[in-house]
Amino acid sequence: MVKRNNLLDIFKLILAVGVIFVHFPFEGPIGNFFASIGTTGVIVFFLISGYSCYKGENTDNSPTILRRTRRILNLTLVSVLIYLIFTIIEKATLGTIAEWASTYFTNPLFYLRLIVLGDFEFIHGDHLWFLLALLYGYLIMYLVEKKRLRKPLAIALPFLILLRIGMETYTNSFGADWHLSGNVLVGALPMLALGYFIHAKEESLLKIEGRYWISALILSYILMYYAVNNKAFGLDISQIFKVSTAALSFLCCLSYPTLIKDNLIAAFGRWGSLYIYVFHYLIGVLLKDIFMANGITGDFYSTHFPWIVVGVSLLFAALLALAETRLLPKLKHKANKA
């Protein structure tokens, strides 16, 4: 992949918006499909993260992994703090803060689920499992580099992918606790490893013409649409096609790295996608509280509301991205001069 793949950056933006429809869905087959794009987006984000962990066959990739780990750690701590403050204010306003605190903080199982499974339900932050799983995943990839375990990881990769598909199929089909699949071992590591080895084998993979990847991707999207709206033998097998769609989407973007020139949307996708993912749920919960306090009920929340959350999330992410790319460098420059 070239230094900046604008097609991939734009695709990241589309997928980040899709994640919003996972948590604030609208009804019908199209709504289900949009939500599945969001699920695919999470997989692609893991693929990109794993891809970025690899720099070369004879290169020690551990310093690169550590740099990425520090960034995600900082974002995780800030995100959890913001969500915690919001939840405390919300519970205090509702007069339920004592009940909330006793429900979670006096329960030993709460801490186990938080640490092992990334269960952030107590602060309206279920989606933050992604950040914790990514941190754990980076630590595993760091050990793979330091202990020279690339070959064992390559051997384990097919089984890890099957584990993810199997566990997702089980939880979605039988209504089991989704945290069984939303964790580092099932949710993150298989896709991190896949992205890592896609980079390692990129030269061979890209010998296949892009039009073949595109044809396979179109078929995968069609099958995913059917699978999310129809169960086969009572099972939700859509995870098979979500994984294939994510991998094929990524390979298509790698096949056309210079297709799109630098533009504002691509830049926003690069800097804003993660912010959309992290903060959209906070925005949605806050907006819902406001609307419900003003007596708005009914179909509004499955029709217009998801698009409102999308609009506000895009604006908020744009402001944060602007601060990171323009304001923060200026402040650092002034601090260094001083």
N, C-alpha and C positions, 0 to 999 in steps of 0.2 A: 504494500500500500504506500502511495506517495505521502509526502509530509502532511497534506491536507486533502482528504477525500470529501469534496463538497456534496456529492450524491449521498454518501453515508451520513453526513451531518444533517441534511434535510430529512432523510429517512428517520433518523433519531428523533427529530422534532415530531414527525407524524406519529411515531410509536409512543412517545411521551404523552401526547394528547390521547392516544388510545388507552393508556393506563387510567386516565380519568374516567373513561366509560366503564372500566372494571368496577370502580368504587361508587360511581354515580351513573348507573345504567339507565337507558330508556328501553321500553318494551319492544317485543317483536323480534323476528329473525335477524333484521339488520342490526338491532341493538345488541343481540347476542354476538353477532359477527364483529361489531366494533369492539366489544369487550374482549373478544378473542385476539384481536390485533394488539390490545394492551398487554395481554398475557404473553403474546409473541415478543412484544417490546422488551419485557423483562428478560426474556431469554437472550435477545440480541444484545442487551446491555451487558449481560454476563459474557457473551461471546467476545464482545469488543474488549472487555476487561482482561479476559484470558489472552486474547490476541496481543494486547499491549504488554503482557508479561514476557513475551519472547522477543529477543533481539538478534539471536543467531545461535547456530549449533555449537560453536566453540566459544561462546560468550557467557560470562557469569551474569545471569539476568537478575540476581538477587538485589542489587542496588536499585534497579528500576522498580522492582516489586515493592521495596521498602518505601520509595518515594510515593508511590501510588497509595500505599497503606496509610502513610501519614496524612495524606489529603483526605482520604475517606474517613479516617479516625476523627479528624477535626470536624468534618461535616456531620458525622454521626453524633458527636457530643453536642454540637450547636443545635442540631435538629431536635434531638431528644429534650434538650433544655427548653427550647421554644415550645414544643408540644406540651411539656410538663407544666410550664408557666400558664399556657392557655387553658389546660385542663383544670388546674387549681383555681384559676379565676372563674371558669365556667361552673365548677362544683360549688364554689363559695357563693356565687350569685344565686344558684338554685337552692342553696342551703343543704346540700348533700355531701359536703366535703368530709365529714366525720365518717359517714357510711362508706364512702368511696375509699378512704384511707384504711379502714378496718377490713374491708373486703379483700384488698390486695396486700397491703404491707404486713399484715399479721399472718399471712398464709405462706408457709415455707415453699409450697408448690409453685407459687407465683414467681419466686426468685429462680427456681430451677427452669421453669418455662421461659423466663426472660433471658437467662444466660445461654441455655442450650438451644432453644427454638426461636429466639428473637420475637417473643410474644409481647408486643407493645400495645396490646388492646387497652391497657389501663390509661393510656394518654391519647386515645384516638389515633394511634400510630401503627396500626397493624402492618401497613406497607413498609415501615422502617425495617422490617425483617431483612429486606434486601441489603441495606447498608451493613448490618451486623454479619449477615451471611457472606457478604463480599469481603469484609475484614477477615473473617475466619478463613475464607477461601484463599485470600492473599497469603496468609500465614502458612497454609498448606503448600501453596505454590513456592513460597520462599524455602520451605524445607525440602521440597522436590529439587530445587536448584542447588541448595547447599549440600544435600546428601546424595546428589547425582541419581535421582530416582526417576528420570525421564522414561526409561524403558518400562519399569513397573507401572507407571502411570498410563503409558500407552497401552499396555496389556489390559489394565483395569478399565480403560475408557468405554469399551462397548458395554460392559456390565454396569458401569455408572449411568450410562444413558438409559439402559433398560430399567434400572432402578428408578430413575426419575419418571419415565413413562408409566411404569407399573404403579408406583405410589400415587402419582397424579390421577391415574385412571381409577384407582381404588377410592381415593378421597372424594373425587368428583362424582363417582357412580353411587356411592353408598352414604354420602353425607358425613364422612368421617372428619375429624379435626384436620383442617387444611394445613396446620403447622407441621404435620407429619411430612408434608412435601415442601413446605416453605421454610427450609433451613439449609445450612451449608452443605450437608452431605448429599441431600436429594436435590435441592433447588439450585445451588450455586456451583458446587465442585464439578458436576458432569459438564456443564456448559463452559465453565472457565477452562477446563482441560480441553474441551473440543475447540474452543477459540485458540488456545495455545498451540495445538497441533495443526490447526488450519494454517496458522502463520508458519509453522515449521515446514509444512508441505505446500505452501502457497505457490511456489514456482510450478510444481507439477499440476496442481489443481487448476491453475489459470491457463494451462495449455489447452484446456477444454474451452471451446468458444463460448462467449457470454450468452449467445442466443439460445444455447442448450440449457444453461442455468435459468434463463428467463422462462423458457417453455416449461421446465420442471416446476418453477416457482408458481406459474399461473395454475398449473394442475394442482399443486399443493394448496393454493388458496381456495380453489373450488372444493376440494375434499374437506378442507378445514371448515368452510361455510356449511357444508352438508353435515359434518360430524358434530358441530356445536348446536345444531338444531334438530338432530335426530340421533337417538341412541341405537346402537347395534347390539342386539341380544341383551338389552337392558343396561349396557355399559356405555359410559362416556369415553370414547376412544379418541377424542379430539386432540389429546396431548401428543399423539403420534404426529399429527399434521402441524401442530403448533411448533414442534421442534424442527420438523423438516422445513416449514415455511421460514422460520427464523434463520436456519443455516443457509438455505438457498437465497434468502434476501441478502444476507451478509456476503455471500459469494458473488451475487450479482453486483453489489456495490464495489467489491474488490476488482471485478472484471472491467469496470468502467470508472476508474479513479479520476479521470480528467474530463468526464462527460459534461460536467457543470462547472462554470467558472465561478470565481469568488463573488459572493453576493450577500446581501443582508440576511436573507432567510437562512443560508448555510451557516453564517456566523452565529446567528441566534440558535440554530440547532446545536452548534458546537458548545456554546457557553450556557444556553438556557435549558436544555433538555433535562439535566439532572435536577435543576431547581424546580421545574414543573413536576417531576416525579416526587420530590421530597415534600413540597409545600402545597400541592393541590388538595390533599385531604384536609389539611388545616383550613384552607380557604373554603372548601365545601361544607365542612361542619359549621364554621362560623356563619356562612351565608344561610345555611339551613336554620340555625338558631334564630337568626334575624327574621327570616321569612315566617317561621312558625310563630314567633313572638308577635308578628303583625297579622296573625290569623289566616295565613295562606296555607291551604291544605289541598288534598285531592291529587288529581292527575298532573298537576304542575310539576311535581318532583320526578316524574318519569317522562316528561315531555320537554318543557322549557329549561328546567333547572340544570340538567347536565351541561347544556350549551352555555349557560351563564357561568358555571364553574370553569369551563374551558376558557372563556373570554377573560375572566378575572385572573386565572392562573397564568395565562400567556402574558398579560400585562405585568403581573407581579414578577414573573421570571425575567421579563425584558428589563425591568428596573434593576434587579439583582445582577443580571449579566452585564448591564451597562456600568454598574458600580464596580464590578470585578475587573472589567477590561479597561475602564477609563479612570475612574476615581481612585481605586486602590493603588495602581501604579504611580499616580501623581503623589499620593500621600507617602508612599514608600520612598519616592525620589526626594521629597522634602525632608523626610526623616534621615535619610542617608547624608544629605547635605549638612543638616544640623549636627 
